[in-house]
Amino acid sequence: MRQIGIRSVLAMFFAAALAACSGGCSGSSENTTPNTTTTGGGGSTTSNPGVGGAPSIDSFTVSPGSIASGQAATLSWTVSGQTSMSINNGVGPISGASGSISVSPTSSTTYTLTAINAAGQTSASIQLVVGPPVTAGGPALLFTDLVTVPNTGNSDTSLGQTANQNGAYVTVWGMNLGSSQGSSQITLGGQTVPVVSWANATAPANLYAKLGMQMIVFQVPSTVPTGAANLQVTVNGVASNLLPLTVTNSGPIYFVAVGGSDSNPGTFASPWATVQQAASVMQTPGSITYVENGVTWSNPACLTQGALNQSTGQLVSPGAPLAFVAYPGATATTSTMGFDPEGCGANDPVGNWVFSKFTMNITGTSAVFFSIAGESRFIGNYVTAPNISECPDGALLVTGPTVGGNNIYELGNEFGYIYGSTSANPAMCKLSSVIYVSGGRFQSAPITSSNREVGWNYVHDLFGGRGIEVYQELDGTYAESMTDVNVHDNWLENVRGEAITFYSGTSPNLLVGNNFIVNNVLVNAGVGPSSYSSGQDATETVGILANDGATNSSGVTTNNYFFNNTFYYTSSSSSNCAMDLTNAAGTTLYPQNNIFDLNSNQAYYCETTYTSSNYGNVYYGNGSGPSWDTGAINANPNFVNASAENFQLSSGSPAIGVGVSIPSAVPFLQANYDIASYPIPSSGVSMGAYQFENP
């Protein structure tokens, strides 16, 4: 018998909401361009390969995709074959095959990059949305599962809809949205859209327990015009920020359900039986498969969409991503981790995919890669693997084992009880990581990939190995460098090995440009004991390991920002420290505005020889901070209730308003909002992951 994840009790309200827009709700269509454009958790990117020898625009990106008036965003580009370039709307001439520039428009603006050579010119356009700021304590929209959304083609009729009249189901996560809808409304392109569910974000990834998130599921009605459209919610009369999406009228929508048949056409009325069938059929850019309640994805799928060019790191066939998404309210499970492209005979990882809201219960004893690459999203999934008892050569979620590519988002996932269900689990080696961000190590020419975002994840109870690892090394003549890696707003608790690892293992340094570890909370993270397997090196026991001992190439600089993190350790372990910092020539580290509240037997830093002109942190529990931190505050941070894991600052805390201002290089959301989406002031910044909320 077929199982459906959302019930008919919602049908009356849902049908009424659709009827309200049946005559066409207010809204306007935005101008579109022929470029390939996608929107991510922190911005949007477009590309245009050029023709007839004209320049190729490999990537033209705005980050973030929406700002408030008076705030700034960054335009970034990667172009080849040009002799001159310019960007309109007041930017003017630009130079360099890759680069970036800050812009601060007062209204929504479309920027067009034009690259010229003797054979012709190529243009690519991107829109920066300017909307209202997040109000202190008001609703904040953070990310969605889908960013390219069809407005037709959904054959689901379970809630009273007309088959194929309307479009995709979309889930958005945010803060201060309320545990139920009540009188609140959500709009897309200015139109009120029908809501499927509105609740605390407790499943499949529980982002409510520690991060306090809510989630809303809605359907895109056919009356929303194609093109750029802004998502906004209004709660108790207070409007949220804008979150940009792209609406299309293409991309079929399929269904997999218990009781289906792979000989069916994959409609809601006649669904497929297996996810493997969907993987073999989905070809059209923007296709979506909803996996219904009770379906188990039991075998890895060999996915071929969007393979990457080994030399450039760009998608061979860019386009709207293909998506596997759990049906609203459904529990769709996997007993393996999805797919390993190398195990499928692929030469490089696949890109241009979305995987969202699956319950991934890895029941075997061996780890299986789940590899993603450029223009991909891994959103809102729950992953557990209690039975793994070997040292896997890699990690559970892998970004770019061969070539990574640009714009990869790992947002709002929960990883829990991995490498054992108790702390007595057999020891694991340092190669065991939950999230592993890397790139191609055997390249024919130097390439650089940008914008890897790991944010709002809840990582807990890892009884072996590492949590989030950002690592690259050179194994051939050239390797893929990474820049704009952003690890932010994550909650990591009870992690045995390094909670966050961030370094380049060989010279030259392959983590270049600006990279960020900001607004994270670490609770007993990296406390050991050191884990190992026979023949493997042991993990280190540290909260954040930034072992940047690799020297940069000539003319290359690296700035790694470790801002506004909160460390809270009550573990009795004496083998660990909160941070391990090492930097070599060409790399500058910024450990600033952090709060360390540790036990007396735990060190603030492992490396006592590190020196820095960047400082200003709060130290408590194990004496004074290091001598190089001449701006140290050696005092109790006075959390509201640390034992209950409420790390908000109490009135009178010495951490209030004394931090350094957030550098302009830090991405917009993390520079302007804390882990609870409370605004960060331009001056008088509080230390730690939470700004002081004056009642």
Secondary structure, DSSP 8 states (H G I E B T S, - for coil): ----SS-GGGHHHHHHHHHHTTT--S-------SSEEEE-SS-EEEEE--STT--EEEEEEEESSEEETT--EEEEEEEES-SEEEETTTTEEE-SSEEEEEE--SS-EEEEEEEEETTEEEEEEEEEEEE----TTS-EEEEES-SEEESS-----TTS--TTTS--EEEEEEES--SS-TT-EEEETTEE--EEEEEE--SSS--STTT-EEEEEEE--TTS-SEEEEEEEEETTEE---EEEEEES---EEEE-TT--TTS---SSS-BS-HHHHHHH--STT-EEEE-TT-EE-S-----TTBB-TTT--BSS--S-EEEEE-TT---EESS-S--TTTTT-SS-B-SEEEES-EEE--SSS---EEE-TTEEEES-EEEETT--S--SSEEEEE-SS---S-EEEES-EEEEES-SSTTS----TT-EEEEE---SSBSS-EEEEEEEEES-EEEEE-SSEEEEEEE---SSB-EEEEEEEEES-EEEEESS-SEEEEESSSS--B-EEEEEES-EEEEES-------TTS-----EEEEEEE-S---TT--EEEEEES-EEE-----SS-EEEEEEE-TTEEEEEES-EEE--TTSEEES-SS---S----EEESSSS--TT-TT-EES---EEEGGGTEEEE-TT-TTTT-B----TTS-HHHHHB-TTS-B--SSSB-SSSS-----
